[in-house]
Amino acid sequence: MTFREDGHRAVEWAADYLERVGELPVLAQVKPGEIGARLPKAPPEQAEPFEAVLRDLDELLLPGVTHWQHPRYFAYFSGSAAEPGILAELLAATLNSVGFLWRTAPASTELELVVCDWVAQLIGLPPGWHGHIEDSASTSTLAALIAARHNTGRNVVVASEHAHSSVEKDARMLGMELRKVPTDDAFRLRPDAMELDDAAVVVATVGTTSVASVDPVPEIADRCAAVGAWLHVDAAYAGSAMVCPELRWAFAGVERADSLVVNAHKWMFTPMDCSLLWTSRPDEFRDAFSLVPEYLRTTDEGAFNLSEYGPALGRRFRSLKLWAVLRCFGREGLQAKIREHVRLAELFESWVRDEPGWELCAPPQFSLICFRREGSDEENEALLERVNAGGEIFISHTRLNGRYVLRLALGNVRTTEEDVRQAWDVLRDLR
Ligand SMILES: Cc1ncc(COP(=O)(O)O)c(C=O)c1O
C-alpha cells in the first residue's frame, strides 16, 4: 500500500467520521481500563499495513473516544477543529518543521509571527505586540510568570479565587507564592482586596472557567502600574469572542497588559493545540528566555528565533492550521460562528429562566450558561450523570458559592439550534 492510497483512506475516514459524529454517544461509554485491556500488551514484531491501524481505530479505539467534534459537546469549554485546520495538521506533519532557529524553519517562524499579528488585529490589540504560539494556556501562563519574576525580581502571584487552576499549578511548579483574591457577587476579582506591594504578577481573567466572568482589568492595571507588577491576562476562552466588536467591552484595559493568552484551540475552531501568547514587552520577555549555546549560533542577520521567547526549543509548525482556519473563515466567518453561539446561549438561558423548577446561577456570559434544577446538590449531580450516560449530550459542572451547578458551554463549530433544543429536551426529560 502506498502513502497516496493510505492517505486517501485516512481522509475518507476523517470525512466519514465528521459526517456521522453527531450520531455517536458524545461521552465515551467505557469504563477506566477497558480500552487498554483490548490492546496488545506487546508491540508488533513484524510491520503491519496502515489499513490495520485504521481498522483498529474503528474497532478498538473509537468506542473510547469522547467526541469533542460532536455538535452536542457542551462540557468544559468546547474546543472543536474545523476542516481547514484538520487538513493543515496533515500538511504540518508532512513538513515536520522543527522551529527552534529561524534557519531550521523560516516559513514556520515567520508565518507564526504573521498569524499572531492577524489575530491581534482581529481581537483589537494595540499594534506592535510580539505574539507566538505555545501548546496550552497552562504553558503560556507559565511563560508569563517566568517573565514577570525575571523582570520584577519578586516571587508572588496574585489571582482571583476563580482564576484557572493552571495559575496555581504554574506558581507551584515555579516555587512562587500564590495569593488568592476574593471575588464580588458577579465572580469578578475585587481589586480593593489585592495586596500588591511584593507582587511579581497579577493574573486577571477575561472569561473565567466556571462562569466566564470578566475581572475589572482597568482597575487591576492601575494597581499593577502603581507597584511595578506585571499584568498577565488569561483570556484563554473568551479572547476569541473579541473578533466581535459588540463583545469587546470585555477587553477594556487589556491594552495595558504586559502579556495575554488566548487559546485558538478553544473558540477559534483550530485543532488542539494552539495557544496564542502575546507580550507588549518583547525585549523583557526575551530577556527571560534567551539562552543560545554555541551549537545554535548562526550568522543569519536579522533572524528571529522563537525558542528565545518561551520554554520549548523544538517547536511544531502550529501556525499552519491557524492560518488555514483564518483564511477559510475570514473575519466574517469567525464573527458569524461566535455570534451564533452567543445567540444560542441566550436562547437556552431564556428557556431556563422561563421554566418553573429551573434556576440560572450566574449572569450568563458569552456562550456559557450556569444553571441548576430545583433540589439538592446530590440530585443535580445525579441528573448530570444520567444526562451524560445517555450519550446524546455532554455537559459538565462547577461549584458556585458552595452549590453544585450545571454548565452548558457552546463553542463547537458544528452546533446548531436543533442541537441546543435537543440538549434542553434531554435535561427536562431526565430531570
Ligand atoms: C480561563 C482558562 N485558562 C486556562 C485554561 C487552561 O487551558 P489549557 O488546557 O490550554 O492549558 C483554561 C481551560 O479551560 C481556562 O478556561
The ligand as an ORCA input file, in Angstrom:
! r2SCAN-3c Opt
* xyz 0 1
  C      -9.605     30.568     31.656
  C      -8.752     29.372     31.360
  N      -7.416     29.476     31.436
  C      -6.607     28.442     31.193
  C      -7.108     27.212     30.836
  C      -6.146     26.074     30.570
  O      -6.085     25.819     29.213
  P      -5.053     24.744     28.605
  O      -5.780     23.442     28.621
  O      -4.790     25.241     27.203
  O      -3.843     24.737     29.449
  C      -8.488     27.047     30.741
  C      -9.063     25.749     30.354
  O     -10.231     25.563     30.223
  C      -9.328     28.147     31.009
  O     -10.663     28.027     30.971
*
